[in-house]
Amino acid sequence: MPWPYLICFVMGIGASSALFKLTSVDDLVAQQKEAPFPMSWRLGSNFYMQTAAEYRACCLQIYRCAEMRLETILANSGQIYAKPALVMDLDETVLDNSAFQSFLYAGNREYTESDWEVFERDFYNEVALVPGAKTFIEKAERKGVAVYFISNRLEENRQSTIKALARLGINTNDIDQRLLLRKKGETSDKSARRGTVEAGNHVLLYI
């Protein structure tokens, strides 16, 4: 592990545990019917994810492993792939939507499709990056690997999703071909969309 990540991890052991104690609420108390704010324990967990060095270190390590795996495939395959590609999910893989979770928990609300659709369509400027995702994508593209995104975000909100990616510095060249979304009313099963990518590319990795 590179020393900056190690320092970040060690500091997080102390700092994040202290922060968690400040923000957490006992589960039994939070789940009582008379509790004034039963979402408090969830809000604390979401805040921990947003601030904890351990979470960041885990994401960076996972993406570094994915990068090493991609390098191994390209170096040891013994062949030059025509149209090499990899496929990534978006939400909580590339895009960090914890702001939406904070909105729900602060308002003592459960998830609904209607709330999510409003966030997806109108609040693309609230979306953040999962640590390590952008660096991984950029390194893959420099190696000549096309990065496709298959997501159950709605096709009708395509432009908002593209704006979120562009705002975060993700390459959006040819994005209409590389972004496969779900049409409203369609199944969330991504098999057909995976098949579409596989039909025109040699897929090396699914992330």
N, C-alpha and C positions, 0 to 999 in steps of 0.2 A: 504494500500500500504506500503510495507516495506520501512524503512527510507532511504536506499541507492537509491531506485528508486525515492522517493520523492525529495531528494536532486538533483538528476540528472534532474528531471522534472522542478524544480524551476529554476535551473541554465540555463536550456535550453530556458526558456521563454525570458530571456534577451539576452543571447549569440546568440541563433539561429536567433532571429529576426534581430539582428544587422548584422549577417552574411548574411542573406537573402537580406537585403538592399544593401549590397556590391556586391552581385552576380547576382541580378535580373536585367532584362531589361524591360522597359515598353512594354507591349504586343502590343500596337498600333504601336510603333516604330519598334519593332521586326518583325511585319508582313508586313511592307511596302515593296513594290517590290524593292525599291532602297536600302533597308537595306543590308549592307555588310555581315551580319552574322545573318540571320533570325532564327537560332537555338539557339541563345544566351539565350533566356528566358527559353528554355527547359533545357539547360545545367545548368542554375542556379537552377532550380527546382530539377534536379538530384543531384546536389552538396548538396542542402539542405537536401535531403533524406539521403545522405551518412553521414552527419555530425550532424543532428539535434537531440538533446536529446529527443524532443517530439516524433519523429518517433521511436526511440529505446524504449521509455517508453510505447508507444501504442502496439508495438509488444510484449513486455514482459507481458503486462497486458492481451492481447488476449490469449497468450499461457498459462498464469496462469489460466485464465477462462477455457480453454480447459482441463487443468490438473484437475481442481476442478470438471468439468463435468465428466471426466473419473472416478475419485475417487467416485463420487456419484453413477454412474452406477454400479461400481463393488461392492460398499458397500450396496446398497439398492435394488439390483435386486432380492435377495432372492434365487439365484441359482448360481451354479458354471458353468461358461461357458466353453464348450469344444472349444478349439482353439480360444480364444478371439483375436481379431485383430482390428487395426484401419488403415485407408487409408489416405495417404497424397499426395497432389500434390507436385511438386518439385520447379519449377521456381517461385520465389517471395513468396514462402511459406516456403521452407527450404533453397533454394539457392538464394542468392542475386546476380543478374546479372547486377547491376548498372554500372559496368565497361564497359559492352557492350554498354549500353546507352550512357555513356560518349564518347566512341569511335565514335558512330554515330553523336552525337551532335557536338563534336569538329571538325569533318570532314564535317559538314553540309550535312549529309546523312540521308535519310529516311530508315526505316526498310525494309530489304529484306530477304527472306528465305535463299538466298545464303550466305549473310553476317552472319546470325545467325548460319548456319550450320558450317561455318569455326570456329566461336567462340566456338560452342558446341564441335567440334571435337578437336581443337588444343589449346584452351586456358582455359582448365579446371583449370589451376593454377591461373586464374584471378577471379574465382568464390569465393564469400564470403558466410557467414551464415546470414540468417535472425535472428535477436536477439530473443532468447528464444527457437528456434526450437530444437537445440541439447539437451538442458536440458529437454525439454518435451519428446523427443524421448527416452532419457535414462531412465527417470522415468517410462514411459510406459513399456519399456522392463523389468525393474526391477520388475514390477507388473505381469510379465508373458504375456504381450500383444504383439503380433507380429505386427511390423510396416511395412506396404506395401506402396510402392510408385507407383502411376499411373501418368505418365507424357507423354506429346506429344513430348518430346525429341525423337530423332530417334533411332531405334533399331540398326542401323548400327554404331552408335556412342556410343554404350553401354559401352565399356571399358573406354571411356573418362568420361562418367557420373559417373561410379564407381570410377574412380580415383579422381574425384572432391569430391565425398562423403567421400572417405577414407582420403583424404588430410585434410578435415575439421573435422575429428574425428567421423564421423557417422559410426555406426556399419555396416559392410558389410558382416557379416557371413550370408550364405545362400541368398546372395543378388540376385542371378539369379532367385530365386523363388519369391522374394519380390519386384522386380523392373520390372514393366510392361510398356514397351515403345511402341511407334508407329512405324510401318513399313512404309517406304517411299511409298507414293501413297495411303495409307489407310486414312480413315476419322479421323478427330480429336475427334470424339465422343468417350467418354470413357466408355459408357454404357456396352459394351461387356466385357471390362477388369474389370470393377467393378463386373460384374456377375461372372467372373472367381474367383475373390477373395472370393466373397460371397458363392460360391459353396463349398469351402473347409474350411471356417472359419465363426465364428460368429463375424460380423463386429459391433463394438460398436460405432465408431465415424468416420466421414469423415471430414478431415481438408483441 
